[in-house]
Each structure stands twice: as C-alpha cells, then as structure tokens.
Amino acid sequence: MTKIKYKGFNILARPYRLSDSGRWTVELEIRRNGGRMPFSLDERYLTEREADTRCSGLGRKIIDGQVPGWSVEHLRAYKPEFMRQPLLAGLVILGLGAYLLLRGTNFTPWREMLSMPEIRITPEERQWMLGGTAVVAGLALVVVGARRRP
C-alpha cells in the first residue's frame, strides 16, 4: 500500500493479488478533506510494483480530469461534518450566556472566590461578566463554525 500526495489530494494505492491467477490488480482510493472515492480497474500485472505504479499514475490522471467518466470534483468542495461542531457548541454557549444576562441566577458560592479586600464584585456584576463572556465566546464559535473552509 502506497500513499501519495498530489495537488491537495491523497492517493492511496492498494493493489492486491488475485488468488486464481496470482497476478496483481489495480485498486486505489482518492481522499481529500475527509471525503474519499474508490476506483478499480480490471487489469492484471505480474508484479505488485507494476500494479502500484499503475495505481499512482491513474490517481494523478483522475485528479487532473484526464480519465473520461471518473471525477473527484465532489471531493474538491467536500466539507466534513465535524466542522459543524464549533457552530453547535457556539450556539449552546451563546444560549447559556443570553440566559445569564436576561434571567440570571444566584452565584453565592463564588462570592468568596471573587472578593478581594480592595476589589468587591457583586453577584450581579459577576452575572453580567460571566454572561457577557459566554455570549462573546459563543459568537466567536458560531463565526468559526459557520465560516466556509476550502
């Protein structure tokens, strides 16, 4: 198995030996941004090296658009689902921050943690600070998650 990088794609050459004839055949997979597309040919080669070389060359031709009927254009625009996670996390944090700003809650246990002799922070101020921070962090995550990546 050979892995080759070519024009932003990964070509994974996986030639395998046929049990009936002992010859090698061509199988490859082209990957990009978490998307993948398998390809195979009904060609036979005497050695694994010959089949591996054919896989690599064929992968390059497919990426360059030189093989009629085979394309990887959908992989160029593929956007994996995991990129939505910052968006979802941002929405949850934004909602919690908005709740704190609008409704509030009692943070009595924090009173001792945040009070210093020269600085006094009231529970209302803590509520606004925490809520505002959550809203800003939530908005940042929403922007990062919604941004379209190449």
SEVO-92522 format. One record per residue (C-alpha): x, y, z. Coordinates in steps of 0.25 Angstrom, whole numbers, plus 5000, padded with zeros to 4 digits. Layout:
<nodes>
XYZ...
</nodes>
This chain:
<nodes>
500050005000500650134996500150275000500450394990500050544992499750614979499050744977498450754991497950604989498450474996498550354986498450224994498950114984498449974989498849874978498449734982498849594977497749504971497649364977497349294964498449354955499449404965499449534957499249674963498149774960497949914962497049984973497250124979496550224987496650374986496450454998496250605002495750675014495150545020494450505007494850384999494550324986495050184982495450134968495850004962496249944948496049814942497549804938498549694942500049714945501149614948501749694960501249774971502149884968501549894953500149904959500550004970501150094959499950084951499050124963499950244965499850294951498450264949498150344962498850464956498150454943496750454950497150574959497550644946496250614939496950524928496050394931494650404924493550374933494350374946494450504954494750554968494150694967493150664978494450644987494950784984493650844990493450745001493250795015493350695026492250695037493250715048493350865044491950885049492350845064492850985067491551045062490750955071491650985083491551135080490051135079489951055093490951155100490251275093488951225099489551205113490151345112488851405108488151335119489051385129488951525124487451525123486951435134488151425144488451325155489051325169490551305170490651315185491851215186492651295177492551415186493751375194494551335182494451465175494451565186495751635190496051735201496251845191495251795180493851765182493051695171491551685174490751555169490051645159491351685153491851545153490651505146490851615135492351575134492051425132490851445123491651555114492851465113491951345109491251425099492551475093493151335093491851275087491851375076493351345073493051195072491851225063492651305053493751205053492751085051491951155040493151205032493351135019494751065018495351015005
</nodes>
